Amino acid sequence: MPGDIDSLAGSAEAIAAGSVSSVELVSRALDRAERAQPSLNAFRELYPERALHAAARADAQRAAGRAAPLLGVPVGIKDDMDLDGAPSRHGCAGNFHPRQYSSESVRRLESAGAIIIGKTNLPEFGQWPFTEGVFGSTRNPWNLRHTPGGSSGGSASAVSAGIVHGALGSDGAGSVRIPAAWTGLVGIKPHRGRLSTAPDDSPFYGLTCFGPLARTVGDAALLLTAATGGDDLFPTTIRVALQRRDPGRLRVGLSLNPPFSGYTVRLHPDVRRAVERIAYTLDGLGHEVVPIDAPYRLMGVGFLPRSLRGIADLSRTVPDIELLDPRTRANARIGELLPSLATEFATISEGIARRRFSQVFKTVDVLLTPTTATAPPEVGSFDDLSNAETDRQMIAAAPYCWPWNVLGWPAVNIPAGLTPSGLPVGAQLLGASRSEPLLVELAAQLEGLEQWQLRRPPAAQGA
């Protein structure tokens, strides 16, 4: 059969060759999603009638000679993205009205031929690195006692379990990269503005962007290309990813120091070993790896005001604010008290941080850091905590991602292996402004040696 249907790229190739139909693949994905829902709770809502109708249309278009990058291939999107005819709940309870129009990235994804089978689960407003809340707990296919992370935990769980081979998530403080790390996936946070977030042109005042999760670098690049509408940058990026072209000898800065957060952070030895092993692999590939302390300093002043005001803005859109988690309401109240001057100052501080890190990238080509400080926590670890306790545990588990949301620069999570107890952890490849091609090229080179796409979680067996 032309194409390996166990990947996005292979599925698209097999459909184009006529060796499998879109209806077959979409039906299979919907069946997997239904069967896995009681254990994983990856999806907030499935759209079988819509998806099967779109699949039949894709098969007819293929028969008529139409070609498109993802024609007929099933995918998922996170439930903070608009899909025409469906509500966008952002992880919140209440009676939300269906949206009239899709988000621009979703529209472009469908224009590229992708079939959206459903919306994936997330915590309220995507504010936490775990996916638990009013719609239940989403679980990790590698161990159902553990979280897949958040806030794109539903997308990560669905892809890791093999329900779909790619899904879109959103990343405002690591919300693509953290769940990718904790479920053994590739997760790309693109440069700010690379992937449209319209109709919201600046979610969380520029912190949040959309990004893909997939098992392979090539699939992640393919999904990102489709969602950008075929930006000239990404066809080249896909070819790089699929061909695993040698990126040449790079200077990679290994940085294990966490950003300042006001809390004590301890990098777990299992994660340290995993990231250092990736550094050793890079050295073996001919790259120069040098230790470096990333100069984060007080970047939190560029993050917190935007985050809290973003939560306040979203809280005004829900049907009943009293249905929100008490921690969400408390964050919204703080955000309401912040003056607009706070976000203006945050933008100024972002420029200062960019200039500082631009100096770093004059000495190294790429930064390598942990994606998280720990392996995925158990489901329920954050239940019944105060805001301060939640923040403390959140930062203890996942302190490394948010500075790149402040900068707005691209980052890629790559799987870094499993802990002795069999839980996935990840490493980040961080780049300067608009460096997605370089990061993807390096990630693809590592994938060729690491072969992380061959590792499958127990919950994916027979999916």
Secondary structure, DSSP 8 states (H G I E B T S, - for coil): --S-TTSHHHHHHHHHHTSS-HHHHHHHHHHHHHHHHHHH--EEEE-HHHHHHHHHHHHHHHHTT---TTTT-EEEEETTS--BTS---TT--S----BSS--HHHHHHHHTT-EEEEEE---GGG-SSS--STT----BTTBTTB---SSSHHHHHHHHTTSSSEEEEEESSSTTHHHHHHHT-EEEE--TTSS--TTSSSGGGGT-EEEEEESSHHHHHHHHHHHHTS-THHHHHHHHHHHT------EEEE-------SS-----HHHHHHHHHHHHHHHHTT-EEEE-----SSGGGGTHHHHHHHHHHHHTTSS-GGGS-HHHHHHHHHHHHS-HHHHHHHHHHHHHHHHHHHHHTTT-SEEEEES-SSS--BTTTTTT--HHHHHHHHHHH--SSTHHHHHT--EEEEEEEE-TTS-EEEEEEE-STT-HHHHHHHHHHHHHHH-GGG---GGGTT-
